Amino acid sequence: IPMGMPGRHGVDFMLILIAAKFISGKQYSASIATSGSALALMLPFWGFTDPFMPAYYIIIGVLTDVFFAFPVKNRMNMLVLGAIAGGLAYATIPISRIIISSFAGIPFLSLMKNGLFIPVLYHFLFGAAGSIAGVAVARLIKRK
């Protein structure tokens, strides 16, 4: 659905990533999953125009594993940690693009169209929403 909002895929991407991480219970599961996604993004028929997208996905996986490396016992704290960690991890996409654009001069459409603040904010919000949903889905599945 073309919404024209940067970061809108953060909800589904982070939902799947966080839910899979908690269901698997493995320490480096997010890094492994995003490495597989990064390899799939290198296939030419997907049509991605950003050559750095595989690197962004790997960074998201590594940061997710780092943020969730510490045990959290309280359910509410897990949701808050999930929101902050998922939002920060997914916001690395526009932050990386800003850095790349600043140093290499590569133009990115979302930055030219929306400025610098809006893409970072929306990526954070959509990533946080997806992470909260991922924690909730994982809890429901593990409960069953």
N, C-alpha and C positions, 0 to 999 in steps of 0.2 A: 504494500500500500504506500504510494508515494506521498509522504506527509511533508516533505521538504524541511524536516527538522534534523539538525546534526546530532548524531549519537543515538538515534531512535532504535537501532538494532542492539543497543546495550541491554535492553530488557531481556530479549530472548537469548542473547549470547551469554550474559552473566547468569541467567536463570539456569541454563543447561550446564554451564561450567561449575557453578557453586553446588548445584544439586548433585552432579556427578562426583564432585570432590567429596562431599559428605557421605554419599551412599557408598563409594568405594572404600573410604577410610584409609587410603594409602597416603603417605606423606607427600610425595611429589606428583600426585595425580593431575593437578591443574597444569603443571609444566608439561607433562607428557601429553595431555589432551590438546593443549594449544600448540605444541610442536607438531602434532598430527594435522591440526587445522592449518598451520603455517605451510606445511608441505603440500597440502591440498590447494592452497592459494597460489602456489607456484605453477600450477597447471595453466597453460595458456588459454583454455577455452572458458574460464570463469569470467573473463572480461574486466578484471580489476585494473584500474589505471594507476594506482599508487604502488610503486615498487617496494615501498617500505612496510606494507601491510603485514607480511609474514613476521617481520621483526616486532611490530606492535603486538601481535598476538602472543609471541613468545614472552615479551615483557609482561603482558597481562597475566599470563600463567605463572611466571616466576614470582611476581608481586603478590598474587593471590596465595601462593604457597607460603610466602614469607609472612603475610599478614595473618594467616590462619595456622601458623606453626605453634602458637601458644594455646594451651588448653583453656577453654572457657566453660565454667560450670553452670552459670545462670543463663536461662533461656532468653531473657530480655537483653542481657549483655551480648549474646550471640547475634541477635537481630541487629543491635546497634553496631557491633563489630562488622557484621556482614554488610550493612549499609555503607559504612565508612570505607571499609577495605575494598568492596566492589566498586564503589564510586571512584575512589582514588585510582584503582587499577585501570578501570576503563577510561578515566580521564587522561591517562598517559598517551592516548592516541592524539588528541589535539595538542597536548603539551609537546609531544615529540615533533609534530608537524610544525609548530611554532619555532622550535629550535632548529629544525632542518631548514625551514624557510628563511630564518634569520641568517644562518651561516652559509647555506648553499644557494640561496636565492631561488629555490624551487617553489613555484606558486601552487597553492592548494585552493581549490574552488571554495571549500567550506569556510576557509579563513578570509578569502577575498569577499565572499558574499555576506558573511555574518560577523566579521570582525574577530577579535581575539578572545573576548570574554564569553560570548554566547556559546561557542562550541565547547569550551571547557566546562561551563556550567551545565549544559544539556547532557554532555557525556557523563559527567558526575551524577546527575540526577537519574538518568536512565540506567546507568550501571548500578547505582544504589538500589533502585526499584527492582531490577532484575536479581540482585543479590539477596534482597529480602525475600523475594518470591522463591529463589533457589533454596534458601535455608528452610523456608516453610514447606516446600515440596519434599525436601530430603527428610524432614522430621515426619511428615505424613507417611512417606513410603517406609521409613524405618519402623514406624509405629505399627504398621500393618504386618 
